[in-house]
Amino acid sequence: MTPDGRYVTQSLSIADIQTAVRECPPGAHIAPIGNGTKPALAANPFPLTPHPESLISNLSLSSLAGVLEYEPAEFTFTALAGTPLSDVNALLETHGQYLPFDPPLAERGATLGGTVAAGLSGPGRYRYGGARDFLLGVRYVDGAGRLVRGGGKVVKNAAGFDLPKLMVGSLGAFGVLVEMSFKVFPRPEAYATVRLDCATLQDALQAVYRLYGSQLDIDALDVEPDSGQAVVWARLGGLRAAMPARLDRLRGLLAGGEVLEGAEETALWRRAREFEWALAEWSLIKVPINPGRITALEAALAGSPALRRYSAGGQVLWLASPDAPETLDSLLKAQGMAGLRLWGPPGPARLGVRTGEAFARRVKEALDPEGRFADVGDQGIGDRG
C-alpha cells in the first residue's frame, strides 16, 4: 500500500492483470497506469463517487511492454500496452515509417496504452487524423477478467462493432488495454515550416482560414498567441525536390513568412509535441475547440499569464495555467468547453462541461457491469484527439 492509501500492482503478464481484475474486492476500483507521464491522470485518476470510501488500485502496465508483430510491407504493427512510444518510433524509423498523428510525450516515456487511453495526438493530426484513425485493433481485459479482442491487425478489417474507437479517450474506465495494433505511414523525405508573425490574433486566424481553403497539403498548423500578437506555424512534409515550389505557394497564401528547415525546424515541432513550452508546476490542459470560439476564450483569459498553443488548425487548445483546477473548471464551464488535465497540482483531471454521460454509462454497464474500473462516466469517449 502506498502512503496515500492506494494499492499499486506491478503487472508482469496479461494473466496477472486478469487475476488482479477478478480478485478486485467489492467496493474497490482499478485504475490502469503506464509510465506516469500524465501525472494528473495517474496520481489522481478519477473521483471515487459513488463510493468515496473505496480504494483505488493503480495497476501498473509499465512492464507489459514489447512489439509483438511488425510488418513493414503491410504498414502495421502490434505491441503491448506498456511499450514506450520511443521504442516504437525507433523501430519504425529503421524502415522509414512513422505514426503520423505525432503521439505526444514520447521522449518523456509515454506508452502506447497511455496515449490511446488518454486520447492524445500531436501536431500531425491536422493532416492525417488522430490516434483513433490509426488504431486497428485492441485486446483488453474486461470487468469480468476476460481477455477480449476488438478490431483486427490489418487495415482491411472493419467487421463488427468498433470497440477500439471506444477505448480512445476512455481513461481505462471500460477495461485494461493490454495490446494494440496500428497502421503506419511512410515518413516524408523532408520537412519545412513557414513562421508567420501576426500583429493580432485575428490576423493569425485569418491566415489559418486562408490555408483551410487552399489545396495545399499541410502537415501541421498551429497558432501561438502572445501579448496580443500571434505566430502561425505551418508545416509541410514530402519529397525534397518538390519542397521549394510548395514553400513558395505556402508563403504566397500567407503573404510572407520565414522559412525554417533542418535541425531548427525539427526542434520547434519537438518542443510542441513534448510540451517543452509548458511550465511543469502549472496545469496542462487539453481543450477541444474550433477557430470560431477562440476569440471569446482569449477574451476570458485576458490578463492571465496562461500560455496557449492552438494546434490542429485551431481544433485543439493546449492550455498551461498557474490557476487552481477549480478556477479553470469554472472558466471552461462558462465557455461551454471541456478540458482534460495532463499534469498540475492535486485536483480533478476532467474540467468544464461533461457530455456523453448517458452513452458512457451504457458502454460501462456492458463492458464493466460490476464497476471494477475507476469510472470517468463522462466526455472523452471516442475522443478524436
Order of alpha helices (4+ residues) and beta strands (2+ residues): beta-alpha-beta-alpha-beta-beta-beta-alpha-beta-alpha-alpha-beta-beta-alpha-beta-beta-beta-alpha-beta-beta-alpha-beta-alpha-beta-alpha-beta-beta-alpha-beta-beta-alpha
